[in-house]
Amino acid sequence: MTTETPSLDFKSATLYAIRVVIQHADTSDLVAALNKRMADAGSFFENEPVVIDATRVDGAVDWKTLVRALSNHSLPVIGVVAHGENLIAARDCGLVPVELSVSSPRAASDGSVTTATPTPGTPTLDPSAASATAPGSGTAQANTAAATGSLAAPATPPSPAAAGTATLVVHGPLRSGQRVYARNGDLVVIGVVSRGAEVIADGNIHVYGPLRGKAMAGARGDAEARIFTTGLDAELVAVAGVYRVIDAKLPDDVRRLPAVIQLDDQTLHIQPLKQ
């Protein structure tokens, strides 16, 4: 009988990734659009692995320039979906072809609660942690948010068994530069979310106080997730990767008042929160 520990093992893993869907092969236009989207989204997608989807493109894609542009925004490219000559060219650039599958809904919460205090500057969207703990096929799984204002929807959320049901409760205030991420559950913030602060959740977000920073619900692709706040004055809101930069005055029935943000047919809707 041997007790020697093997030098390596092969184990299955699910890797979360952002699917960046390109519509044409005009490199300068793609880079300009990427720069604008990332300026709008801030650090929401920072350090997330990327799969480039070029299935809608007939022209020749400049893979090296596109990969470099994504890397400049801290978006590492881990794979590609393409066909024909573009797939061959992508392989020649060292990109790995991947298969994509449709995401499943997030498991409902059973009401269990976990509390934590945010740490300024902590990178909360860490894809390596997700890939190390969630079982899966080993392929990058993602779906697309096709509406205007969406860079891409995050990838498939974990299965109910892996997701858990925890709700993260944070007692504010959250100051500029702070980020809080509720992985596999809802986020409840009791206090103000200041401008420059970010709140992110795989499920719903509830802010019992002014929401002045950025909020992203359904961070792993849950299109049923919503954002609730008792005082909407946000810089940016997003659900399942479809986002809206609020750079103009909101309607009087929601500005600085209770509101709910939800996704309907790939379009964000902001509505008064009424009893």
N, C-alpha and C positions, 0 to 999 in steps of 0.2 A: 504493500500500500504506500502510495506516495503522497506527501503533504506539500509538495512544491507548489508555490503560487505561480500561475501563468503570467507571462510578461504582458499579455494584453488579452482583452475579451471583446467580442462583438455583441452589442446590445442594441435593441431598437430604440428609436427616439423620434419625437415629433419636433420639428424645427419651425418656429413661428417666423413669418416673413411678411414684408410688405410687397404687394404686387404692383409694380409700376407699369401701367399699360401705355404704350406709345402708339400714336395714331398714324404717324408717317415717319419718313426717314430724313426730314430736314433737321440736321444736327443743330444749327444755330438757333432755330426756333425751339427745339426741344430743350436746349440748355437754358435759353431765356425763360421758358415756361417753368422749368425746374427751379431756377433761381427765385422767381416770383413766388411760387408755391411754398418754398421753404422759408422765404422771408415772412410770408403770411402765417405759416404754421409754427414758427419759432422752433422750439426744441422737442415738439411732440414726437417727431419721427427719428430723432437723433440716435445713432448707433443701432438702429433696427436693420437687420439683414434684408436685402432686397432681391426679389425675382423680377427680371425684366420680361414683360409679355409683349412680344413683337408679332403676334399671330395676325394682327390686322394690317401689317405693313408689307407692301409688295416691293418697295425700293430697297436698295442696299443700305443697311444700318452701319454707321460708323461706331462700332462697338467700343473701340479704345477710348474715343472721346467721350462717349456716353458714360462708360464706367468711371472714367476719371472725374467727370462732372458730379456724379453721384457720390464718389469717394470724398470729393471736396466738401460735401455737405454731411460727412460722417454717416453715409449710407453704404455699407459694404455690400457689393453684389455677390450673391452666392450661387445664382443660377439663372437660367433663361428658358423661356418658352418661345419657340420660333419654328419655322419650317423652311424647306428648300435651301437656297443659297445662304439665307441669313442664318440658318441653323449651323451650316458648315462653317461660315465665317465666325460665328460665336464660339464654336468648338476650337477653332484655330487661335482664338484670343484667350483660350483657357477657361471659358465659361462652361458650366455643367448643365446639360438639359435636365429639366425636372418636370414632374407631373403635378397638376393642381387638382384639388378636389373641393367640393362645395362644403361650406361650414355648416355646423349644426347649432341649434339654439343653446344658449347658456342655461345651465341648471338653475332652478328656482332656489332662493335662499330659504333656510329653515329658521332663520331668525337668530342664529348664534352670532355672538359679537366678539370682536377683537379690538383692542385699543392700541394706539401707537402715536408717537410724536414725530413729526416730520423733521428731517435734517436738511439744512440749507445746502444746496448744491449736490445732493445725492443723486446719482443717475438711477432713476427708478424703472426705466424701461430696459431691462437687461435680458436680451433674448437667450443668453447662454444659460441662465437659471431655468428658464422654461424648458429648454431642450434637454436639460439634465434630469428633469423630474417627470416629464410627461411621456407615457408610452405612445407609440405610433409606428408608422410605416417607414420613417426615415426620409420621406420626401418632404419638400417644402410645400405646405398647403396654404392656399390663399384664395380670397375672392375679391371682386372688384366693386368699388363704389363708382358708378358711372356718371354721377351727376356733376355739373359744373361746380367747381370749388372743392373737388376731392382729388387729392393726389393719388390715393388708393386706399382700399379698405385693408385693415390688418388681417392677418391670416386666421386660419381656423382656430376657434377657441378649444380648450381642452374638453375631453369627455366629462360627463357628470361625475364619474368616479374620481377623476383627476382634479376636477375643478374645485371641489369642496364647496362650502356654503358660507364662508366667513364674511362678515361685514366689518369693514374698517371704520372705526369711529375716531375722529380727530377733533380735539377741542382747540379752536383757533385762538388768536388770529394767525393766518398764514401771510407772511410778509413777502415782499418782492424777492425773487430768487429761490424761494422754497418750492419743492415739488413733492406731491404725495401720490402714490400709485396703489390702488387696491386691486391686487391680482386675484382673479377668479371670483370676484364678488363685488358688492356695492360699497360705495364710499359715502360716509356721512360726515360733514364738516359743520361743527357748531361754532360759528363765528365768521368773521369777515375773511374773504379770499381777496387779498390786495392785488393791485395791478402789478404785473410781473411775476405773480405766483401761478402755479399750475396744479390742477387737480385732475387726476386720471383714474379711470376705473374700467374693469372689464364688464361690469354691470352698470347699474344706475348711479347717478351722483345726486346727493341731496345736500344743499347748502342752506343752513338755517342762519342767514345773515346776508350781507351784500356780497354778490359775486362780481368782482371787478377784474379778475385776472382771466385765465384761460381754463376751460373745462372740456374734457373729452370723455364721453361715456361710450360703452361698447368698444373699448380699445382693441379687443381681439376679434371684432367683426360682428358683435351682437347688434343687429339692426333694430331690435325691440327695446334696447336700453333708452333711458331718458335722463334728462337733466332737470332737476327741480331746484328752485331757489326762491327765497322770500324777498330778494331784491336784485333784479337783473340789471347789471351795468358792466357786462363782460367785454373783454378785448376780443375773445375768440371762443366759439362754442363748436363742438363736433360730436357726431354720433357715428360710430362704425366707420370712421375715416372721412366722412363727408363733413366738411367744416365750413363755417362762415366767419369771416373777419368782420367785426362790428366796428366800422370806422365812421359810421354816420349815426345821427340821433335816432334812437329806437322810437316806435310809436308810443304815444302817451299812455296807452292801456297796459304796457309792459315795462316801460322804462323805469328802473329803480323800484319796481313793484313785483309781487309774486308772479312767477312765470314758469312754464314748462317748455322744454325744447325736445322735440322728437323727430324721428325720420319717417317720412311717408313717401313711398315711391321714389326713393333716392333723392328726396328734397327735404331740407331742414325746415321745420315749422316752429315758430315761436308764438306761443299763445298765453293769454292770461291764465293764471292758476286760480280757479274759482272754487268755492266751497259748494 
